Amino acid sequence: MICRTDNIGDVVLTLPLAGYLKQRWPGVTVDLLCRRYAAPVVEQCSNVDHVIAFDNEDDPAAVFAGKTYDIVIFAFPNRRLAKAALRAGVRQRVGTSHRLFHWLTCNRLAHFNRSRSTRHEAQLNFELLRPLGIDFMPPLADIPALYGLRAPQLAAAEALRGQAPFNVILHPKSNGNGREWPLAHYEALARQLLALPGLAIWVTGSPAEGAALLRDAPGLFALPHVHNLCGAGDLTRLTATIGVADGLIASGTGPLHVAAALGRPALGLFPPIQPIDIARWGALGAQAQSLTAPARCASCTGTASCTCMAAIGVDAVAAVVRGWRSQPLRACAES
């Protein structure tokens, strides 16, 4: 079992670990435990045999009841689950050594610190295999082949795709989990893209994010080729929509990594600040890329109005979309 109880993007970047385990040990069963809201994405992964949804109010003992796991890997630390794994008698329990409770609950300790590392998040998960005697670190170029993620096919998503020859998703918000490109930049980008014939823009986000966008960026939705999909369906539908889109633009948030893992054209926008930069969180996929500002500003406060993010030019982002438009698109990943 791999336990990853944080956000969607973090969970997606853990899927290559499952893919590698499937390759190394043919016939192994790999279960992945995640928060309930992330489970619909993991259910689309061919490398995960069972998805276990777990939220804070759930009983951790029930996770292990009636099961005989040989190994549990805590890709994200969870004290209650670690205690439950110990009590359930899981033979090998892997956790990071900088968590004190792992010294009491885990018998295989990985000695690394994510926040201080220069490796990508997807690579850092492989550090958790070292206590098991597996010394393997995949190059970034090999990560996309290990996702095993595929998009569900939904009639609603197919109907959207049929409304315009070329469809690009803008996902402006990050649920507070990352630095965001200014809304004025998104609107300016949408205005530039009006010049591309047959292009439609789908704006995605949660219902609350949609309300904030309507309040703070009304000019974006006033454009004739922009369609508000915020709150339109659950995560399964969003994944299906990403799967039929011709590109997605977002900061370092879950939908960006979903698009990259599906093999769709994806552009991530990041500040040049460790540990939230491209080196740690950049989009990894067959058609994914990332942009950042040339340098960190001298007085960055980390607020929503991050000048580092504002320094990423609209023209540069528009040029990426024009590149997507001019190239034949590859099919959505099915590996």
Buried (B, 14 or more C-beta within 10 A) or exposed (E): BBBBBBBBBBBBBBBBBBBBBBEEEEEEEBBBBBBEBBBBBBBBBBBBEEBBBBEEEBEBBEBBEEEEBEBBBBBBBBBBBBBBBBEBEBEBBBBBBBBEBBEEBBBBBBEBEBEEBEBBBBBBBBBBBBBBEEEEEBEEEBBBBBBBBBBBEBEEBEEBBEEBEBBBBBBBBBEEBBBBBBBBBBBBBBBBBEEBEEBBBBBBBEEEBBEBBBEEBEBBBEBEBBBBBBBBBEBBBBBBBBBBBBBBBBBBBBBBBBBBBBBBBBBBBBBBBEBBBBBBBBBBBBBBBBBBBEEBBEEBEEEEEBBBBBBBBBEEBBEBBBEBBEEEBEEBBEB
